[in-house]
Amino acid sequence: MNQHDQKYEKFALIREMFETVDIIKSLNLEKLSEFADCIKNSKNIFFTGEGSSRIFPSKRAIDFSLKNNLQFNMHSEGAVQAMDYNLKDFTVLAASNSGRTKEVVQLFLKLQKENHNKLFSVVANENTPLQEMASSCVILSCGKENAVAATKSVMEQALVYDIILRKSTGLPMPDLNELSSKIKDTLEMVIPEDIVNILKNASTIYFAGRNNGVAEELTLKTNEITRKKSDYLEGTYAVHGIEEVMNKNEALIIIDPFSNEEEKFKSCLADKIGIPVTAVTAGDSIFPKIKIPRMEGYDEFIQLAAGWNLLATAGVELGINLDMPQRARKIGNEFTA
């Protein structure tokens, strides 16, 4: 995307995607030290939130923890389902851009009544219920988002989780300048016209990939940005039954394909059904691909930025007003006292 092209720059969504670059670069690592100390001795961590505030931040954190053999027992669910759980032995981390998401506030109220004293929140607005009820709260630097589809807040939430996990376990800090630069390069990439046309013409857009939040978050963004139906196909689920109802008028985007499963995807989906398959990857692929930079430990952030670019480009080419969905709201379900 060319952020200075009038057809892009007029949208708050595009501007906020690019604001992510400076948010990452200027993130204050030291201010997160106290927050990290709060979870250092936790054995069990429960991530919650709704929509984008939970999907990528929490699932990427869990994936990161498992890859690095961290000592935490981690789980993630939406706040309504979490009301059914016994969380007395868990440190509860909630992310909410608004700080007043109804489901999360109600969960915190329930836990407070149970004398739960390990409630922590990550919000973008001060003087909100989730800041007031938390034992400790991180106020994001991203500021208010005017676009309905969350972007910069999601990336900062996930980076906050990454930093506090690193600080609490002694892992090295990232080079934020490098990450920021690679996010910028990825957002500025020109998406091949044939791939954009596939999305423009698809009745449904599927995303396949690891359960680290990237493909699932982009599935939600597809609804909000392109106004097309979408579905998240975890892992290799795309070749475990759903192919029965897939057709050549749809599209499949694979995030960081499993190299040893690509031939199966090709034979079952591309060859047999005729569904166009595109890979988003820093490596090689047998499929047409969007080639992205690699950064060890932070590939997921770059993959997400590539997905933003792809969807925003398709949305603009479809003539959609990216900032004005007909039904979706910025705060899906706001708490009122």
C-alpha positions as CSV (number, residue, x, y, z in Angstrom):
1,M,0.0,0.0,0.0
2,N,1.1,3.5,-0.7
3,Q,-0.1,5.4,2.4
4,H,0.3,8.7,0.6
5,D,-1.9,7.8,-2.3
6,Q,-5.2,9.6,-1.9
7,K,-7.2,6.4,-2.4
8,Y,-5.5,5.0,0.7
9,E,-4.7,7.9,2.9
10,K,-8.3,9.0,3.2
11,F,-9.1,6.0,5.4
12,A,-8.5,6.1,9.2
13,L,-8.0,2.3,9.0
14,I,-4.9,2.7,6.7
15,R,-3.5,5.6,8.7
16,E,-3.8,3.5,11.9
17,M,-2.1,0.5,10.3
18,F,0.9,2.7,9.5
19,E,0.8,4.3,13.0
20,T,1.7,0.9,14.3
21,V,5.2,1.4,12.9
22,D,6.0,4.3,15.3
23,I,4.1,2.7,18.2
24,I,6.4,-0.4,18.0
25,K,9.5,1.8,17.7
26,S,8.7,3.9,20.7
27,L,7.4,1.3,23.1
28,N,8.7,1.9,26.6
29,L,10.2,-1.4,27.7
30,E,11.0,-0.1,31.2
31,K,7.4,0.8,32.1
32,L,6.5,-2.8,31.6
33,S,8.9,-4.1,34.2
34,E,6.5,-3.6,37.2
35,F,3.8,-5.4,35.2
36,A,6.1,-8.2,34.4
37,D,7.0,-8.5,38.1
38,C,3.4,-9.1,38.9
39,I,3.3,-12.3,36.9
40,K,6.8,-13.5,37.4
41,N,5.8,-15.9,40.2
42,S,2.5,-17.0,38.6
43,K,2.2,-20.6,37.6
44,N,-1.2,-20.3,35.8
45,I,-2.1,-17.4,33.5
46,F,-5.6,-16.9,32.0
47,F,-5.9,-14.5,29.0
48,T,-9.3,-13.1,28.2
49,G,-10.9,-10.4,26.2
50,E,-13.3,-10.2,23.2
51,G,-12.6,-10.3,19.5
52,S,-9.3,-8.8,18.3
53,S,-8.2,-7.9,21.8
54,R,-8.0,-11.6,22.6
55,I,-7.4,-13.5,19.4
56,F,-3.9,-12.4,18.4
57,P,-2.5,-11.1,21.7
58,S,-3.3,-14.1,23.8
59,K,-2.9,-16.9,21.2
60,R,0.5,-15.6,20.1
61,A,1.6,-15.4,23.7
62,I,0.6,-19.0,24.3
63,D,2.4,-20.1,21.1
64,F,5.5,-18.1,22.2
65,S,5.4,-19.7,25.6
66,L,5.2,-23.3,24.3
67,K,8.0,-22.7,21.8
68,N,10.3,-21.3,24.5
69,N,9.4,-23.9,27.2
70,L,8.3,-21.2,29.7
71,Q,7.1,-22.3,33.1
72,F,3.5,-20.9,32.7
73,N,0.3,-22.9,32.4
74,M,-1.6,-20.7,29.9
75,H,-5.2,-20.7,28.7
76,S,-7.3,-18.3,26.7
77,E,-11.1,-17.9,26.4
78,G,-13.7,-15.2,26.0
79,A,-14.9,-13.6,29.2
80,V,-18.4,-15.1,29.0
81,Q,-17.2,-18.7,28.9
82,A,-14.6,-17.8,31.5
83,M,-17.5,-17.1,33.9
84,D,-18.0,-20.9,34.1
85,Y,-14.4,-21.5,35.2
86,N,-12.7,-21.8,38.6
87,L,-9.9,-19.3,38.1
88,K,-8.9,-18.9,41.8
89,D,-5.4,-20.2,41.0
90,F,-4.9,-18.2,37.9
91,T,-3.5,-14.8,37.2
92,V,-6.1,-13.2,34.9
93,L,-4.9,-10.9,32.1
94,A,-7.6,-9.0,30.2
95,A,-7.1,-6.9,27.1
96,S,-9.7,-4.3,26.1
97,N,-9.0,-1.4,23.8
98,S,-11.9,0.6,25.3
99,G,-11.4,-0.6,28.9
100,R,-15.2,-1.0,29.2
101,T,-16.0,-4.2,27.2
102,K,-19.1,-5.5,28.9
103,E,-18.2,-9.2,29.0
104,V,-14.8,-8.6,30.5
105,V,-16.1,-6.1,33.1
106,Q,-18.7,-8.6,34.2
107,L,-16.0,-11.3,34.6
108,F,-13.9,-9.0,36.7
109,L,-16.9,-8.1,38.9
110,K,-17.6,-11.8,39.5
111,L,-13.9,-12.5,40.3
112,Q,-13.8,-9.5,42.7
113,K,-16.8,-10.9,44.6
114,E,-14.8,-14.1,44.9
115,N,-11.9,-12.1,46.4
116,H,-9.7,-12.8,43.4
117,N,-6.7,-10.5,43.8
118,K,-4.7,-11.2,40.6
119,L,-6.6,-9.3,38.0
120,F,-4.6,-7.4,35.5
121,S,-5.6,-5.4,32.4
122,V,-4.2,-3.8,29.2
123,V,-6.3,-1.0,27.9
124,A,-6.0,2.0,25.6
125,N,-8.1,4.5,27.6
126,E,-7.6,5.8,31.1
127,N,-10.3,6.1,33.9
128,T,-12.2,3.0,32.7
129,P,-13.7,0.1,34.7
130,L,-11.0,-2.4,33.7
131,Q,-8.3,0.0,34.8
132,E,-10.0,0.7,38.1
133,M,-10.7,-3.0,38.9
134,A,-7.3,-4.3,38.1
135,S,-4.4,-4.9,40.5
136,S,-2.2,-3.4,37.9
137,C,-3.0,-1.9,34.4
138,V,-0.9,-1.1,31.3
139,I,-2.2,1.9,29.4
140,L,-1.3,1.5,25.8
141,S,0.3,4.3,23.9
142,C,-1.6,3.7,20.6
143,G,-4.4,6.1,21.6
144,K,-8.0,6.0,20.2
145,E,-8.8,4.1,17.1
146,N,-11.3,5.8,14.7
147,A,-11.6,2.8,12.4
148,V,-14.0,0.1,13.5
149,A,-11.5,-2.7,12.6
150,A,-8.8,-2.8,15.4
151,T,-5.2,-2.8,14.1
152,K,-2.6,-0.7,16.0
153,S,-4.1,-1.7,19.4
154,V,-4.0,-5.4,18.6
155,M,-0.3,-5.2,17.6
156,E,0.6,-3.2,20.8
157,Q,-1.4,-5.5,23.0
158,A,0.4,-8.6,21.6
159,L,3.8,-6.8,22.0
160,V,3.0,-5.9,25.6
161,Y,2.3,-9.6,26.3
162,D,5.5,-10.6,24.6
163,I,7.6,-8.1,26.6
164,I,6.2,-9.0,30.0
165,L,6.8,-12.7,29.3
166,R,10.3,-12.0,28.3
167,K,11.0,-9.8,31.3
168,S,9.5,-12.2,33.7
169,T,11.6,-15.1,32.4
170,G,14.9,-13.4,31.6
171,L,14.6,-13.8,27.8
172,P,16.3,-11.1,25.7
173,M,14.4,-8.0,24.6
174,P,13.6,-7.6,20.9
175,D,15.2,-5.0,18.5
176,L,12.1,-2.8,18.2
177,N,13.7,-0.7,15.5
178,E,14.2,-3.8,13.4
179,L,10.6,-5.0,14.0
180,S,9.2,-1.6,13.2
181,S,11.2,-1.3,10.0
182,K,10.0,-4.7,8.8
183,I,6.4,-4.0,9.6
184,K,6.7,-0.8,7.6
185,D,8.3,-2.6,4.6
186,T,5.5,-5.2,4.8
187,L,2.7,-2.6,4.8
188,E,4.3,-0.8,1.9
189,M,4.6,-3.9,-0.3
190,V,2.7,-3.9,-3.5
191,I,0.4,-6.9,-3.5
192,P,0.4,-8.7,-6.9
193,E,-2.7,-7.7,-8.9
194,D,-3.6,-11.3,-9.6
195,I,-3.8,-12.1,-5.9
196,V,-5.9,-9.0,-5.2
197,N,-8.3,-10.0,-8.0
198,I,-8.7,-13.5,-6.4
199,L,-9.9,-11.9,-3.2
200,K,-12.1,-9.4,-5.0
201,N,-13.9,-12.2,-6.8
202,A,-14.1,-14.7,-4.0
203,S,-17.4,-15.4,-2.4
204,T,-15.7,-16.7,0.8
205,I,-12.1,-16.2,1.9
206,Y,-10.5,-18.9,4.1
207,F,-7.4,-18.5,6.2
208,A,-5.4,-21.5,7.2
209,G,-2.4,-21.6,9.6
210,R,-1.1,-22.2,13.0
211,N,-3.2,-21.6,16.1
212,N,-1.1,-18.5,17.0
213,G,-3.8,-15.9,16.4
214,V,-2.6,-14.7,13.0
215,A,-4.9,-16.5,10.6
216,E,-7.8,-16.3,13.0
217,E,-7.4,-12.6,13.5
218,L,-7.2,-12.1,9.7
219,T,-10.4,-14.0,9.3
220,L,-12.2,-11.4,11.5
221,K,-10.5,-8.6,9.6
222,T,-11.8,-10.1,6.4
223,N,-15.4,-9.6,7.6
224,E,-14.7,-6.0,8.7
225,I,-12.6,-4.8,5.8
226,T,-13.7,-6.7,2.7
227,R,-17.3,-7.4,3.9
228,K,-16.9,-10.9,2.6
229,K,-17.6,-14.2,4.5
230,S,-14.6,-15.9,5.9
231,D,-13.5,-18.9,7.9
232,Y,-10.5,-19.9,9.9
233,L,-9.1,-23.4,9.2
234,E,-6.7,-24.2,12.0
235,G,-3.6,-26.3,11.2
236,T,-4.4,-28.8,8.4
237,Y,-8.2,-28.7,9.0
238,A,-8.7,-27.6,5.4
239,V,-8.0,-31.2,4.2
240,H,-10.0,-32.9,6.9
241,G,-13.6,-32.6,5.7
242,I,-14.4,-29.0,4.9
243,E,-13.1,-29.6,1.3
244,E,-16.5,-31.3,0.7
245,V,-18.2,-27.9,0.5
246,M,-15.4,-25.7,-0.8
247,N,-15.5,-24.5,-4.4
248,K,-13.4,-22.7,-7.0
249,N,-15.2,-19.4,-6.5
250,E,-13.7,-19.1,-3.0
251,A,-10.1,-18.4,-2.0
252,L,-7.6,-19.9,0.5
253,I,-4.8,-17.9,2.1
254,I,-2.2,-20.0,4.0
255,I,-0.2,-18.2,6.6
256,D,3.3,-19.7,6.9
257,P,2.5,-23.1,5.3
258,F,3.7,-26.3,6.8
259,S,6.1,-27.3,4.1
260,N,5.4,-31.1,4.4
261,E,1.7,-30.5,4.0
262,E,1.7,-28.3,0.9
263,E,1.4,-31.1,-1.6
264,K,-1.7,-32.4,0.2
265,F,-3.2,-29.0,0.1
266,K,-2.4,-28.7,-3.6
267,S,-3.8,-32.1,-4.6
268,C,-7.0,-31.8,-2.4
269,L,-7.8,-28.2,-2.9
270,A,-6.0,-26.5,-5.8
271,D,-6.0,-29.5,-8.2
272,K,-9.3,-31.3,-7.3
273,I,-11.5,-28.3,-6.4
274,G,-9.8,-25.5,-8.3
275,I,-9.8,-23.2,-5.3
276,P,-7.0,-20.6,-5.7
277,V,-4.4,-20.9,-2.9
278,T,-2.0,-18.2,-1.8
279,A,0.8,-18.4,0.7
280,V,2.0,-15.6,3.0
281,T,5.5,-16.7,3.9
282,A,9.1,-15.6,4.5
283,G,10.2,-19.0,3.0
284,D,9.5,-21.0,-0.2
285,S,6.1,-22.3,-1.3
286,I,4.7,-24.3,-4.2
287,F,1.8,-21.8,-4.2
288,P,1.7,-18.2,-5.5
289,K,3.0,-16.2,-2.5
290,I,3.3,-12.9,-0.8
291,K,6.9,-12.9,0.2
292,I,7.6,-11.2,3.6
293,P,10.6,-10.4,5.7
294,R,11.7,-12.7,8.5
295,M,12.5,-11.8,12.1
296,E,13.3,-14.6,14.4
297,G,10.7,-14.7,17.2
298,Y,8.5,-12.1,15.6
299,D,7.4,-13.5,12.3
300,E,3.8,-13.5,13.5
301,F,3.7,-9.7,13.7
302,I,5.0,-9.4,10.2
303,Q,2.5,-12.0,8.9
304,L,-0.3,-10.0,10.5
305,A,0.9,-6.8,8.8
306,A,1.0,-8.6,5.4
307,G,-2.6,-9.7,5.9
308,W,-3.6,-6.2,6.7
309,N,-2.0,-5.0,3.5
310,L,-3.7,-7.7,1.5
311,L,-7.2,-7.1,2.9
312,A,-7.0,-3.3,2.8
313,T,-5.7,-3.4,-0.8
314,A,-8.6,-5.7,-1.8
315,G,-11.1,-3.5,0.1
316,V,-10.0,-0.3,-1.6
317,E,-10.1,-2.0,-5.0
318,L,-13.7,-3.2,-4.2
319,G,-14.7,0.4,-3.6
320,I,-15.6,-0.2,0.1
321,N,-15.6,2.6,2.7
322,L,-13.2,0.9,5.1
323,D,-14.2,3.1,8.0
324,M,-18.0,2.7,7.7
325,P,-19.3,-0.8,8.1
326,Q,-23.1,-1.1,8.2
327,R,-23.4,-3.3,11.4
328,A,-20.1,-3.7,13.2
329,R,-19.3,-1.3,16.0
330,K,-16.0,-0.1,17.6
331,I,-17.0,-1.4,21.0
332,G,-19.0,-4.6,20.3
333,N,-20.7,-4.7,23.7
334,E,-20.1,-1.7,26.0
335,F,-20.5,-1.9,29.8
336,T,-22.9,0.6,31.3
337,A,-23.2,0.9,35.1
